[in-house]
Amino acid sequence: MTEHGSYQIKKKLYEVAELLSPDFVKISRSEFVNLNYLDHLELTVQGTIALKLKNGTTTFVARRCVKNLKERLGI
């Protein structure tokens, strides 16, 4: 998803990851987030981390990606 719309890519996710800038971090098997568009984090009742983006979108971090996200954010 971008400011201009939503896109689907037929490449494998690791191939797309090689094309992305260092501002992106993997948060699940099928999703990367641009940290420049991160508004804030919220802990949910279930213990997961919800990412609130500046455009109002909410997405969730997979458990296996939490460590990488924390390292990238410096927390």
PDB file of N, H, CA, C and O in Angstrom:
ATOM      1  N   MET A   1       0.854  -1.161   0.000  1.00  0.00           N
ATOM      2  CA  MET A   1       0.000   0.000   0.000  1.00  0.00           C
ATOM      3  C   MET A   1       0.907   1.233   0.000  1.00  0.00           C
ATOM      4  O   MET A   1       1.896   1.291   0.730  1.00  0.00           O
ATOM      5  N   THR A   2       0.557   2.198  -0.818  1.00  0.00           N
ATOM      6  H   THR A   2      -0.246   2.151  -1.412  1.00  0.00           H
ATOM      7  CA  THR A   2       1.300   3.452  -0.880  1.00  0.00           C
ATOM      8  C   THR A   2       0.319   4.605  -0.780  1.00  0.00           C
ATOM      9  O   THR A   2      -0.886   4.397  -0.631  1.00  0.00           O
ATOM     10  N   GLU A   3       0.831   5.806  -0.862  1.00  0.00           N
ATOM     11  H   GLU A   3       1.809   5.976  -0.983  1.00  0.00           H
ATOM     12  CA  GLU A   3      -0.049   6.980  -0.863  1.00  0.00           C
ATOM     13  C   GLU A   3      -0.951   6.989  -2.092  1.00  0.00           C
ATOM     14  O   GLU A   3      -2.022   7.597  -2.082  1.00  0.00           O
ATOM     15  N   HIS A   4      -0.513   6.312  -3.149  1.00  0.00           N
ATOM     16  H   HIS A   4       0.356   5.818  -3.157  1.00  0.00           H
ATOM     17  CA  HIS A   4      -1.232   6.342  -4.413  1.00  0.00           C
ATOM     18  C   HIS A   4      -2.093   5.114  -4.657  1.00  0.00           C
ATOM     19  O   HIS A   4      -2.795   5.047  -5.666  1.00  0.00           O
ATOM     20  N   GLY A   5      -2.057   4.159  -3.771  1.00  0.00           N
ATOM     21  H   GLY A   5      -1.487   4.213  -2.951  1.00  0.00           H
ATOM     22  CA  GLY A   5      -2.880   2.979  -3.951  1.00  0.00           C
ATOM     23  C   GLY A   5      -2.219   1.729  -3.418  1.00  0.00           C
ATOM     24  O   GLY A   5      -1.182   1.781  -2.758  1.00  0.00           O
ATOM     25  N   SER A   6      -2.836   0.614  -3.715  1.00  0.00           N
ATOM     26  H   SER A   6      -3.679   0.571  -4.251  1.00  0.00           H
ATOM     27  CA  SER A   6      -2.385  -0.686  -3.264  1.00  0.00           C
ATOM     28  C   SER A   6      -1.887  -1.477  -4.472  1.00  0.00           C
ATOM     29  O   SER A   6      -2.479  -1.413  -5.549  1.00  0.00           O
ATOM     30  N   TYR A   7      -0.796  -2.222  -4.288  1.00  0.00           N
ATOM     31  H   TYR A   7      -0.315  -2.274  -3.413  1.00  0.00           H
ATOM     32  CA  TYR A   7      -0.205  -2.963  -5.396  1.00  0.00           C
ATOM     33  C   TYR A   7       0.076  -4.399  -4.981  1.00  0.00           C
ATOM     34  O   TYR A   7       0.338  -4.684  -3.813  1.00  0.00           O
ATOM     35  N   GLN A   8       0.018  -5.289  -5.951  1.00  0.00           N
ATOM     36  H   GLN A   8      -0.195  -5.057  -6.900  1.00  0.00           H
ATOM     37  CA  GLN A   8       0.400  -6.673  -5.729  1.00  0.00           C
ATOM     38  C   GLN A   8       1.600  -6.963  -6.617  1.00  0.00           C
ATOM     39  O   GLN A   8       1.636  -6.565  -7.781  1.00  0.00           O
ATOM     40  N   ILE A   9       2.575  -7.656  -6.060  1.00  0.00           N
ATOM     41  H   ILE A   9       2.546  -7.979  -5.114  1.00  0.00           H
ATOM     42  CA  ILE A   9       3.799  -7.973  -6.781  1.00  0.00           C
ATOM     43  C   ILE A   9       3.916  -9.483  -6.866  1.00  0.00           C
ATOM     44  O   ILE A   9       3.675 -10.187  -5.886  1.00  0.00           O
ATOM     45  N   LYS A  10       4.282  -9.975  -8.026  1.00  0.00           N
ATOM     46  H   LYS A  10       4.477  -9.403  -8.823  1.00  0.00           H
ATOM     47  CA  LYS A  10       4.389 -11.418  -8.205  1.00  0.00           C
ATOM     48  C   LYS A  10       5.759 -11.975  -7.840  1.00  0.00           C
ATOM     49  O   LYS A  10       5.986 -13.180  -7.948  1.00  0.00           O
ATOM     50  N   LYS A  11       6.668 -11.114  -7.409  1.00  0.00           N
ATOM     51  H   LYS A  11       6.483 -10.135  -7.320  1.00  0.00           H
ATOM     52  CA  LYS A  11       7.992 -11.579  -6.988  1.00  0.00           C
ATOM     53  C   LYS A  11       7.901 -12.198  -5.606  1.00  0.00           C
ATOM     54  O   LYS A  11       6.943 -11.978  -4.863  1.00  0.00           O
ATOM     55  N   LYS A  12       8.911 -12.970  -5.283  1.00  0.00           N
ATOM     56  H   LYS A  12       9.689 -13.149  -5.886  1.00  0.00           H
ATOM     57  CA  LYS A  12       8.988 -13.547  -3.944  1.00  0.00           C
ATOM     58  C   LYS A  12       9.345 -12.429  -2.968  1.00  0.00           C
ATOM     59  O   LYS A  12       9.986 -11.449  -3.347  1.00  0.00           O
ATOM     60  N   LEU A  13       8.933 -12.580  -1.724  1.00  0.00           N
ATOM     61  H   LEU A  13       8.413 -13.376  -1.417  1.00  0.00           H
ATOM     62  CA  LEU A  13       9.107 -11.519  -0.750  1.00  0.00           C
ATOM     63  C   LEU A  13      10.581 -11.186  -0.497  1.00  0.00           C
ATOM     64  O   LEU A  13      10.925 -10.021  -0.296  1.00  0.00           O
ATOM     65  N   TYR A  14      11.449 -12.197  -0.505  1.00  0.00           N
ATOM     66  H   TYR A  14      11.169 -13.143  -0.669  1.00  0.00           H
ATOM     67  CA  TYR A  14      12.871 -11.910  -0.302  1.00  0.00           C
ATOM     68  C   TYR A  14      13.451 -11.111  -1.469  1.00  0.00           C
ATOM     69  O   TYR A  14      14.408 -10.359  -1.285  1.00  0.00           O
ATOM     70  N   GLU A  15      12.881 -11.266  -2.669  1.00  0.00           N
ATOM     71  H   GLU A  15      12.104 -11.877  -2.818  1.00  0.00           H
ATOM     72  CA  GLU A  15      13.322 -10.475  -3.819  1.00  0.00           C
ATOM     73  C   GLU A  15      12.886  -9.020  -3.666  1.00  0.00           C
ATOM     74  O   GLU A  15      13.633  -8.102  -4.006  1.00  0.00           O
ATOM     75  N   VAL A  16      11.704  -8.822  -3.164  1.00  0.00           N
ATOM     76  H   VAL A  16      11.098  -9.568  -2.888  1.00  0.00           H
ATOM     77  CA  VAL A  16      11.199  -7.464  -2.923  1.00  0.00           C
ATOM     78  C   VAL A  16      12.023  -6.803  -1.818  1.00  0.00           C
ATOM     79  O   VAL A  16      12.336  -5.615  -1.906  1.00  0.00           O
ATOM     80  N   ALA A  17      12.374  -7.559  -0.781  1.00  0.00           N
ATOM     81  H   ALA A  17      12.120  -8.524  -0.709  1.00  0.00           H
ATOM     82  CA  ALA A  17      13.145  -7.024   0.342  1.00  0.00           C
ATOM     83  C   ALA A  17      14.472  -6.445  -0.134  1.00  0.00           C
ATOM     84  O   ALA A  17      14.939  -5.446   0.412  1.00  0.00           O
ATOM     85  N   GLU A  18      15.076  -7.050  -1.130  1.00  0.00           N
ATOM     86  H   GLU A  18      14.697  -7.862  -1.573  1.00  0.00           H
ATOM     87  CA  GLU A  18      16.340  -6.562  -1.671  1.00  0.00           C
ATOM     88  C   GLU A  18      16.188  -5.218  -2.364  1.00  0.00           C
ATOM     89  O   GLU A  18      17.157  -4.466  -2.469  1.00  0.00           O
ATOM     90  N   LEU A  19      14.981  -4.902  -2.843  1.00  0.00           N
ATOM     91  H   LEU A  19      14.194  -5.513  -2.758  1.00  0.00           H
ATOM     92  CA  LEU A  19      14.729  -3.657  -3.560  1.00  0.00           C
ATOM     93  C   LEU A  19      14.354  -2.501  -2.640  1.00  0.00           C
ATOM     94  O   LEU A  19      14.436  -1.338  -3.034  1.00  0.00           O
ATOM     95  N   LEU A  20      13.948  -2.816  -1.429  1.00  0.00           N
ATOM     96  H   LEU A  20      13.882  -3.761  -1.109  1.00  0.00           H
ATOM     97  CA  LEU A  20      13.453  -1.794  -0.509  1.00  0.00           C
ATOM     98  C   LEU A  20      14.595  -1.035   0.166  1.00  0.00           C
ATOM     99  O   LEU A  20      15.704  -1.547   0.317  1.00  0.00           O
ATOM    100  N   SER A  21      14.289   0.194   0.563  1.00  0.00           N
ATOM    101  H   SER A  21      13.388   0.609   0.439  1.00  0.00           H
ATOM    102  CA  SER A  21      15.276   1.006   1.278  1.00  0.00           C
ATOM    103  C   SER A  21      15.411   0.485   2.713  1.00  0.00           C
ATOM    104  O   SER A  21      14.570  -0.290   3.171  1.00  0.00           O
ATOM    105  N   PRO A  22      16.456   0.903   3.419  1.00  0.00           N
ATOM    106  CA  PRO A  22      16.645   0.465   4.811  1.00  0.00           C
ATOM    107  C   PRO A  22      15.559   0.963   5.767  1.00  0.00           C
ATOM    108  O   PRO A  22      15.519   0.546   6.925  1.00  0.00           O
ATOM    109  N   ASP A  23      14.686   1.843   5.298  1.00  0.00           N
ATOM    110  H   ASP A  23      14.719   2.182   4.358  1.00  0.00           H
ATOM    111  CA  ASP A  23      13.594   2.345   6.134  1.00  0.00           C
ATOM    112  C   ASP A  23      12.505   1.305   6.357  1.00  0.00           C
ATOM    113  O   ASP A  23      11.640   1.491   7.213  1.00  0.00           O
ATOM    114  N   PHE A  24      12.535   0.211   5.596  1.00  0.00           N
ATOM    115  H   PHE A  24      13.237   0.060   4.901  1.00  0.00           H
ATOM    116  CA  PHE A  24      11.508  -0.816   5.699  1.00  0.00           C
ATOM    117  C   PHE A  24      11.954  -1.927   6.635  1.00  0.00           C
ATOM    118  O   PHE A  24      13.131  -2.286   6.681  1.00  0.00           O
ATOM    119  N   VAL A  25      10.997  -2.462   7.377  1.00  0.00           N
ATOM    120  H   VAL A  25      10.041  -2.170   7.340  1.00  0.00           H
ATOM    121  CA  VAL A  25      11.258  -3.580   8.272  1.00  0.00           C
ATOM    122  C   VAL A  25      10.151  -4.624   8.065  1.00  0.00           C
ATOM    123  O   VAL A  25       8.981  -4.288   7.883  1.00  0.00           O
ATOM    124  N   LYS A  26      10.560  -5.893   8.099  1.00  0.00           N
ATOM    125  H   LYS A  26      11.510  -6.165   8.247  1.00  0.00           H
ATOM    126  CA  LYS A  26       9.606  -6.985   7.927  1.00  0.00           C
ATOM    127  C   LYS A  26       8.858  -7.195   9.235  1.00  0.00           C
ATOM    128  O   LYS A  26       9.473  -7.322  10.293  1.00  0.00           O
ATOM    129  N   ILE A  27       7.526  -7.232   9.163  1.00  0.00           N
ATOM    130  H   ILE A  27       7.026  -7.129   8.303  1.00  0.00           H
ATOM    131  CA  ILE A  27       6.729  -7.423  10.375  1.00  0.00           C
ATOM    132  C   ILE A  27       5.897  -8.704  10.347  1.00  0.00           C
ATOM    133  O   ILE A  27       5.268  -9.059  11.344  1.00  0.00           O
ATOM    134  N   SER A  28       5.893  -9.397   9.207  1.00  0.00           N
ATOM    135  H   SER A  28       6.404  -9.109   8.398  1.00  0.00           H
ATOM    136  CA  SER A  28       5.209 -10.682   9.103  1.00  0.00           C
ATOM    137  C   SER A  28       5.699 -11.389   7.848  1.00  0.00           C
ATOM    138  O   SER A  28       6.545 -10.866   7.123  1.00  0.00           O
ATOM    139  N   ARG A  29       5.171 -12.561   7.598  1.00  0.00           N
ATOM    140  H   ARG A  29       4.484 -12.986   8.187  1.00  0.00           H
ATOM    141  CA  ARG A  29       5.574 -13.311   6.401  1.00  0.00           C
ATOM    142  C   ARG A  29       5.255 -12.571   5.107  1.00  0.00           C
ATOM    143  O   ARG A  29       5.907 -12.791   4.086  1.00  0.00           O
ATOM    144  N   SER A  30       4.275 -11.714   5.144  1.00  0.00           N
ATOM    145  H   SER A  30       3.745 -11.535   5.973  1.00  0.00           H
ATOM    146  CA  SER A  30       3.824 -11.082   3.903  1.00  0.00           C
ATOM    147  C   SER A  30       3.798  -9.563   3.953  1.00  0.00           C
ATOM    148  O   SER A  30       3.186  -8.929   3.094  1.00  0.00           O
ATOM    149  N   GLU A  31       4.449  -8.973   4.941  1.00  0.00           N
ATOM    150  H   GLU A  31       4.946  -9.489   5.639  1.00  0.00           H
ATOM    151  CA  GLU A  31       4.296  -7.527   5.090  1.00  0.00           C
ATOM    152  C   GLU A  31       5.575  -6.843   5.571  1.00  0.00           C
ATOM    153  O   GLU A  31       6.248  -7.306   6.491  1.00  0.00           O
ATOM    154  N   PHE A  32       5.882  -5.727   4.915  1.00  0.00           N
ATOM    155  H   PHE A  32       5.335  -5.350   4.167  1.00  0.00           H
ATOM    156  CA  PHE A  32       6.952  -4.822   5.327  1.00  0.00           C
ATOM    157  C   PHE A  32       6.303  -3.487   5.655  1.00  0.00           C
ATOM    158  O   PHE A  32       5.263  -3.142   5.094  1.00  0.00           O
ATOM    159  N   VAL A  33       6.915  -2.736   6.563  1.00  0.00           N
ATOM    160  H   VAL A  33       7.760  -3.016   7.019  1.00  0.00           H
ATOM    161  CA  VAL A  33       6.400  -1.413   6.926  1.00  0.00           C
ATOM    162  C   VAL A  33       7.536  -0.414   6.812  1.00  0.00           C
ATOM    163  O   VAL A  33       8.669  -0.688   7.208  1.00  0.00           O
ATOM    164  N   ASN A  34       7.212   0.751   6.264  1.00  0.00           N
ATOM    165  H   ASN A  34       6.291   0.973   5.942  1.00  0.00           H
ATOM    166  CA  ASN A  34       8.165   1.851   6.202  1.00  0.00           C
ATOM    167  C   ASN A  34       8.134   2.555   7.553  1.00  0.00           C
ATOM    168  O   ASN A  34       7.102   3.096   7.951  1.00  0.00           O
ATOM    169  N   LEU A  35       9.253   2.549   8.254  1.00  0.00           N
ATOM    170  H   LEU A  35      10.091   2.110   7.931  1.00  0.00           H
ATOM    171  CA  LEU A  35       9.303   3.130   9.591  1.00  0.00           C
ATOM    172  C   LEU A  35       9.065   4.642   9.580  1.00  0.00           C
ATOM    173  O   LEU A  35       8.710   5.215  10.610  1.00  0.00           O
ATOM    174  N   ASN A  36       9.255   5.285   8.443  1.00  0.00           N
ATOM    175  H   ASN A  36       9.544   4.819   7.606  1.00  0.00           H
ATOM    176  CA  ASN A  36       8.991   6.726   8.350  1.00  0.00           C
ATOM    177  C   ASN A  36       7.499   7.040   8.471  1.00  0.00           C
ATOM    178  O   ASN A  36       7.130   8.172   8.787  1.00  0.00           O
ATOM    179  N   TYR A  37       6.643   6.055   8.225  1.00  0.00           N
ATOM    180  H   TYR A  37       6.942   5.136   7.968  1.00  0.00           H
ATOM    181  CA  TYR A  37       5.198   6.260   8.293  1.00  0.00           C
ATOM    182  C   TYR A  37       4.581   5.691   9.568  1.00  0.00           C
ATOM    183  O   TYR A  37       3.359   5.652   9.713  1.00  0.00           O
ATOM    184  N   LEU A  38       5.436   5.250  10.487  1.00  0.00           N
ATOM    185  H   LEU A  38       6.428   5.282  10.370  1.00  0.00           H
ATOM    186  CA  LEU A  38       4.966   4.721  11.765  1.00  0.00           C
ATOM    187  C   LEU A  38       4.585   5.873  12.689  1.00  0.00           C
ATOM    188  O   LEU A  38       5.392   6.768  12.944  1.00  0.00           O
ATOM    189  N   ASP A  39       3.350   5.845  13.190  1.00  0.00           N
ATOM    190  H   ASP A  39       2.695   5.118  12.984  1.00  0.00           H
ATOM    191  CA  ASP A  39       2.891   6.886  14.109  1.00  0.00           C
ATOM    192  C   ASP A  39       3.197   6.466  15.550  1.00  0.00           C
ATOM    193  O   ASP A  39       3.858   7.192  16.292  1.00  0.00           O
ATOM    194  N   HIS A  40       2.704   5.280  15.933  1.00  0.00           N
ATOM    195  H   HIS A  40       2.166   4.691  15.330  1.00  0.00           H
ATOM    196  CA  HIS A  40       2.980   4.779  17.278  1.00  0.00           C
ATOM    197  C   HIS A  40       2.694   3.292  17.362  1.00  0.00           C
ATOM    198  O   HIS A  40       2.091   2.703  16.464  1.00  0.00           O
ATOM    199  N   LEU A  41       3.141   2.696  18.467  1.00  0.00           N
ATOM    200  H   LEU A  41       3.631   3.175  19.196  1.00  0.00           H
ATOM    201  CA  LEU A  41       2.914   1.279  18.754  1.00  0.00           C
ATOM    202  C   LEU A  41       1.891   1.159  19.873  1.00  0.00           C
ATOM    203  O   LEU A  41       1.810   2.015  20.754  1.00  0.00           O
ATOM    204  N   GLU A  42       1.120   0.093  19.827  1.00  0.00           N
ATOM    205  H   GLU A  42       1.187  -0.602  19.111  1.00  0.00           H
ATOM    206  CA  GLU A  42       0.182  -0.202  20.906  1.00  0.00           C
ATOM    207  C   GLU A  42       0.295  -1.673  21.268  1.00  0.00           C
ATOM    208  O   GLU A  42       0.386  -2.526  20.385  1.00  0.00           O
ATOM    209  N   LEU A  43       0.290  -1.974  22.548  1.00  0.00           N
ATOM    210  H   LEU A  43       0.216  -1.282  23.266  1.00  0.00           H
ATOM    211  CA  LEU A  43       0.225  -3.360  22.996  1.00  0.00           C
ATOM    212  C   LEU A  43      -1.240  -3.741  23.126  1.00  0.00           C
ATOM    213  O   LEU A  43      -2.028  -3.009  23.726  1.00  0.00           O
ATOM    214  N   THR A  44      -1.604  -4.883  22.565  1.00  0.00           N
ATOM    215  H   THR A  44      -0.965  -5.477  22.078  1.00  0.00           H
ATOM    216  CA  THR A  44      -2.993  -5.318  22.616  1.00  0.00           C
ATOM    217  C   THR A  44      -3.223  -6.190  23.848  1.00  0.00           C
ATOM    218  O   THR A  44      -2.273  -6.606  24.511  1.00  0.00           O
ATOM    219  N   VAL A  45      -4.465  -6.456  24.140  1.00  0.00           N
ATOM    220  H   VAL A  45      -5.237  -6.118  23.601  1.00  0.00           H
ATOM    221  CA  VAL A  45      -4.839  -7.300  25.270  1.00  0.00           C
ATOM    222  C   VAL A  45      -4.280  -8.712  25.089  1.00  0.00           C
ATOM    223  O   VAL A  45      -3.938  -9.379  26.065  1.00  0.00           O
ATOM    224  N   GLN A  46      -4.190  -9.163  23.839  1.00  0.00           N
ATOM    225  H   GLN A  46      -4.468  -8.621  23.046  1.00  0.00           H
ATOM    226  CA  GLN A  46      -3.678 -10.498  23.547  1.00  0.00           C
ATOM    227  C   GLN A  46      -2.150 -10.568  23.640  1.00  0.00           C
ATOM    228  O   GLN A  46      -1.580 -11.654  23.529  1.00  0.00           O
ATOM    229  N   GLY A  47      -1.485  -9.435  23.841  1.00  0.00           N
ATOM    230  H   GLY A  47      -1.948  -8.553  23.931  1.00  0.00           H
ATOM    231  CA  GLY A  47      -0.036  -9.417  23.975  1.00  0.00           C
ATOM    232  C   GLY A  47       0.716  -9.179  22.677  1.00  0.00           C
ATOM    233  O   GLY A  47       1.943  -9.267  22.651  1.00  0.00           O
ATOM    234  N   THR A  48       0.006  -8.881  21.607  1.00  0.00           N
ATOM    235  H   THR A  48      -0.991  -8.810  21.628  1.00  0.00           H
ATOM    236  CA  THR A  48       0.666  -8.592  20.339  1.00  0.00           C
ATOM    237  C   THR A  48       0.913  -7.093  20.222  1.00  0.00           C
ATOM    238  O   THR A  48       0.368  -6.298  20.987  1.00  0.00           O
ATOM    239  N   ILE A  49       1.739  -6.725  19.258  1.00  0.00           N
ATOM    240  H   ILE A  49       2.182  -7.372  18.637  1.00  0.00           H
ATOM    241  CA  ILE A  49       2.039  -5.316  19.026  1.00  0.00           C
ATOM    242  C   ILE A  49       1.281  -4.852  17.785  1.00  0.00           C
ATOM    243  O   ILE A  49       1.395  -5.440  16.709  1.00  0.00           O
ATOM    244  N   ALA A  50       0.514  -3.794  17.959  1.00  0.00           N
ATOM    245  H   ALA A  50       0.422  -3.316  18.833  1.00  0.00           H
ATOM    246  CA  ALA A  50      -0.206  -3.184  16.843  1.00  0.00           C
ATOM    247  C   ALA A  50       0.576  -1.949  16.407  1.00  0.00           C
ATOM    248  O   ALA A  50       0.953  -1.122  17.237  1.00  0.00           O
ATOM    249  N   LEU A  51       0.814  -1.827  15.115  1.00  0.00           N
ATOM    250  H   LEU A  51       0.507  -2.499  14.440  1.00  0.00           H
ATOM    251  CA  LEU A  51       1.465  -0.646  14.562  1.00  0.00           C
ATOM    252  C   LEU A  51       0.401   0.272  14.010  1.00  0.00           C
ATOM    253  O   LEU A  51      -0.410  -0.142  13.182  1.00  0.00           O
ATOM    254  N   LYS A  52       0.392   1.500  14.452  1.00  0.00           N
ATOM    255  H   LYS A  52       1.050   1.837  15.124  1.00  0.00           H
ATOM    256  CA  LYS A  52      -0.519   2.510  13.933  1.00  0.00           C
ATOM    257  C   LYS A  52       0.290   3.390  12.988  1.00  0.00           C
ATOM    258  O   LYS A  52       1.282   3.999  13.388  1.00  0.00           O
ATOM    259  N   LEU A  53      -0.138   3.451  11.739  1.00  0.00           N
ATOM    260  H   LEU A  53      -0.944   2.957  11.414  1.00  0.00           H
ATOM    261  CA  LEU A  53       0.573   4.236  10.746  1.00  0.00           C
ATOM    262  C   LEU A  53      -0.046   5.618  10.614  1.00  0.00           C
ATOM    263  O   LEU A  53      -1.185   5.833  11.028  1.00  0.00           O
ATOM    264  N   LYS A  54       0.692   6.543  10.046  1.00  0.00           N
ATOM    265  H   LYS A  54       1.617   6.368   9.709  1.00  0.00           H
ATOM    266  CA  LYS A  54       0.249   7.932   9.938  1.00  0.00           C
ATOM    267  C   LYS A  54      -1.006   8.095   9.092  1.00  0.00           C
ATOM    268  O   LYS A  54      -1.728   9.080   9.247  1.00  0.00           O
ATOM    269  N   ASN A  55      -1.278   7.141   8.198  1.00  0.00           N
ATOM    270  H   ASN A  55      -0.691   6.341   8.073  1.00  0.00           H
ATOM    271  CA  ASN A  55      -2.484   7.235   7.367  1.00  0.00           C
ATOM    272  C   ASN A  55      -3.702   6.604   8.033  1.00  0.00           C
ATOM    273  O   ASN A  55      -4.760   6.498   7.413  1.00  0.00           O
ATOM    274  N   GLY A  56      -3.562   6.183   9.289  1.00  0.00           N
ATOM    275  H   GLY A  56      -2.703   6.269   9.793  1.00  0.00           H
ATOM    276  CA  GLY A  56      -4.687   5.607  10.027  1.00  0.00           C
ATOM    277  C   GLY A  56      -4.774   4.095   9.958  1.00  0.00           C
ATOM    278  O   GLY A  56      -5.619   3.504  10.631  1.00  0.00           O
ATOM    279  N   THR A  57      -3.940   3.459   9.177  1.00  0.00           N
ATOM    280  H   THR A  57      -3.254   3.939   8.631  1.00  0.00           H
ATOM    281  CA  THR A  57      -3.933   2.003   9.042  1.00  0.00           C
ATOM    282  C   THR A  57      -3.350   1.358  10.298  1.00  0.00           C
ATOM    283  O   THR A  57      -2.403   1.870  10.895  1.00  0.00           O
ATOM    284  N   THR A  58      -3.930   0.235  10.682  1.00  0.00           N
ATOM    285  H   THR A  58      -4.699  -0.181  10.198  1.00  0.00           H
ATOM    286  CA  THR A  58      -3.410  -0.552  11.793  1.00  0.00           C
ATOM    287  C   THR A  58      -2.984  -1.907  11.255  1.00  0.00           C
ATOM    288  O   THR A  58      -3.711  -2.536  10.486  1.00  0.00           O
ATOM    289  N   THR A  59      -1.815  -2.349  11.656  1.00  0.00           N
ATOM    290  H   THR A  59      -1.224  -1.839  12.281  1.00  0.00           H
ATOM    291  CA  THR A  59      -1.337  -3.673  11.279  1.00  0.00           C
ATOM    292  C   THR A  59      -0.635  -4.281  12.481  1.00  0.00           C
ATOM    293  O   THR A  59      -0.288  -3.575  13.428  1.00  0.00           O
ATOM    294  N   PHE A  60      -0.428  -5.578  12.445  1.00  0.00           N
ATOM    295  H   PHE A  60      -0.709  -6.152  11.676  1.00  0.00           H
ATOM    296  CA  PHE A  60       0.104  -6.275  13.604  1.00  0.00           C
ATOM    297  C   PHE A  60       1.440  -6.928  13.286  1.00  0.00           C
ATOM    298  O   PHE A  60       1.684  -7.361  12.160  1.00  0.00           O
ATOM    299  N   VAL A  61       2.300  -6.993  14.296  1.00  0.00           N
ATOM    300  H   VAL A  61       2.102  -6.641  15.211  1.00  0.00           H
ATOM    301  CA  VAL A  61       3.626  -7.578  14.156  1.00  0.00           C
ATOM    302  C   VAL A  61       3.552  -9.053  14.550  1.00  0.00           C
ATOM    303  O   VAL A  61       3.046  -9.397  15.618  1.00  0.00           O
ATOM    304  N   ALA A  62       4.063  -9.911  13.677  1.00  0.00           N
ATOM    305  H   ALA A  62       4.474  -9.631  12.810  1.00  0.00           H
ATOM    306  CA  ALA A  62       4.133 -11.338  13.994  1.00  0.00           C
ATOM    307  C   ALA A  62       5.129 -11.551  15.128  1.00  0.00           C
ATOM    308  O   ALA A  62       6.120 -10.828  15.229  1.00  0.00           O
ATOM    309  N   ARG A  63       4.874 -12.530  15.972  1.00  0.00           N
ATOM    310  H   ARG A  63       4.069 -13.118  15.890  1.00  0.00           H
ATOM    311  CA  ARG A  63       5.743 -12.792  17.121  1.00  0.00           C
ATOM    312  C   ARG A  63       7.197 -12.989  16.710  1.00  0.00           C
ATOM    313  O   ARG A  63       8.107 -12.517  17.391  1.00  0.00           O
ATOM    314  N   ARG A  64       7.415 -13.682  15.607  1.00  0.00           N
ATOM    315  H   ARG A  64       6.676 -14.066  15.053  1.00  0.00           H
ATOM    316  CA  ARG A  64       8.787 -13.963  15.185  1.00  0.00           C
ATOM    317  C   ARG A  64       9.511 -12.729  14.664  1.00  0.00           C
ATOM    318  O   ARG A  64      10.728 -12.769  14.484  1.00  0.00           O
ATOM    319  N   CYS A  65       8.793 -11.626  14.416  1.00  0.00           N
ATOM    320  H   CYS A  65       7.804 -11.593  14.562  1.00  0.00           H
ATOM    321  CA  CYS A  65       9.402 -10.400  13.891  1.00  0.00           C
ATOM    322  C   CYS A  65       9.560  -9.312  14.956  1.00  0.00           C
ATOM    323  O   CYS A  65      10.116  -8.252  14.671  1.00  0.00           O
ATOM    324  N   VAL A  66       9.085  -9.558  16.164  1.00  0.00           N
ATOM    325  H   VAL A  66       8.633 -10.420  16.395  1.00  0.00           H
ATOM    326  CA  VAL A  66       9.128  -8.550  17.224  1.00  0.00           C
ATOM    327  C   VAL A  66      10.565  -8.159  17.564  1.00  0.00           C
ATOM    328  O   VAL A  66      10.868  -6.974  17.701  1.00  0.00           O
ATOM    329  N   LYS A  67      11.439  -9.134  17.697  1.00  0.00           N
ATOM    330  H   LYS A  67      11.192 -10.096  17.586  1.00  0.00           H
ATOM    331  CA  LYS A  67      12.827  -8.858  18.076  1.00  0.00           C
ATOM    332  C   LYS A  67      13.490  -7.937  17.051  1.00  0.00           C
ATOM    333  O   LYS A  67      14.152  -6.968  17.422  1.00  0.00           O
ATOM    334  N   ASN A  68      13.314  -8.239  15.768  1.00  0.00           N
ATOM    335  H   ASN A  68      12.777  -9.027  15.467  1.00  0.00           H
ATOM    336  CA  ASN A  68      13.898  -7.418  14.711  1.00  0.00           C
ATOM    337  C   ASN A  68      13.339  -5.996  14.737  1.00  0.00           C
ATOM    338  O   ASN A  68      14.093  -5.037  14.572  1.00  0.00           O
ATOM    339  N   LEU A  69      12.043  -5.849  14.941  1.00  0.00           N
ATOM    340  H   LEU A  69      11.431  -6.628  15.076  1.00  0.00           H
ATOM    341  CA  LEU A  69      11.435  -4.534  15.012  1.00  0.00           C
ATOM    342  C   LEU A  69      11.994  -3.723  16.182  1.00  0.00           C
ATOM    343  O   LEU A  69      12.319  -2.546  16.031  1.00  0.00           O
ATOM    344  N   LYS A  70      12.101  -4.357  17.340  1.00  0.00           N
ATOM    345  H   LYS A  70      11.837  -5.314  17.463  1.00  0.00           H
ATOM    346  CA  LYS A  70      12.638  -3.662  18.515  1.00  0.00           C
ATOM    347  C   LYS A  70      14.078  -3.207  18.277  1.00  0.00           C
ATOM    348  O   LYS A  70      14.458  -2.101  18.663  1.00  0.00           O
ATOM    349  N   GLU A  71      14.872  -4.060  17.642  1.00  0.00           N
ATOM    350  H   GLU A  71      14.564  -4.958  17.328  1.00  0.00           H
ATOM    351  CA  GLU A  71      16.259  -3.675  17.333  1.00  0.00           C
ATOM    352  C   GLU A  71      16.298  -2.475  16.396  1.00  0.00           C
ATOM    353  O   GLU A  71      17.093  -1.555  16.592  1.00  0.00           O
ATOM    354  N   ARG A  72      15.451  -2.483  15.392  1.00  0.00           N
ATOM    355  H   ARG A  72      14.805  -3.230  15.233  1.00  0.00           H
ATOM    356  CA  ARG A  72      15.425  -1.390  14.430  1.00  0.00           C
ATOM    357  C   ARG A  72      14.963  -0.085  15.054  1.00  0.00           C
ATOM    358  O   ARG A  72      15.410   0.990  14.656  1.00  0.00           O
ATOM    359  N   LEU A  73      14.060  -0.176  16.040  1.00  0.00           N
ATOM    360  H   LEU A  73      13.697  -1.050  16.363  1.00  0.00           H
ATOM    361  CA  LEU A  73      13.540   1.012  16.712  1.00  0.00           C
ATOM    362  C   LEU A  73      14.425   1.435  17.887  1.00  0.00           C
ATOM    363  O   LEU A  73      14.261   2.529  18.428  1.00  0.00           O
ATOM    364  N   GLY A  74      15.350   0.580  18.274  1.00  0.00           N
ATOM    365  H   GLY A  74      15.483  -0.308  17.835  1.00  0.00           H
ATOM    366  CA  GLY A  74      16.242   0.901  19.385  1.00  0.00           C
ATOM    367  C   GLY A  74      15.587   0.779  20.737  1.00  0.00           C
ATOM    368  O   GLY A  74      15.926   1.518  21.661  1.00  0.00           O
ATOM    369  N   ILE A  75      14.650  -0.146  20.869  1.00  0.00           N
ATOM    370  H   ILE A  75      14.374  -0.746  20.118  1.00  0.00           H
ATOM    371  CA  ILE A  75      13.967  -0.343  22.162  1.00  0.00           C
ATOM    372  C   ILE A  75      14.192  -1.751  22.667  1.00  0.00           C
ATOM    373  O   ILE A  75      13.699  -2.110  23.736  1.00  0.00           O
TER     374      ILE A  75
END
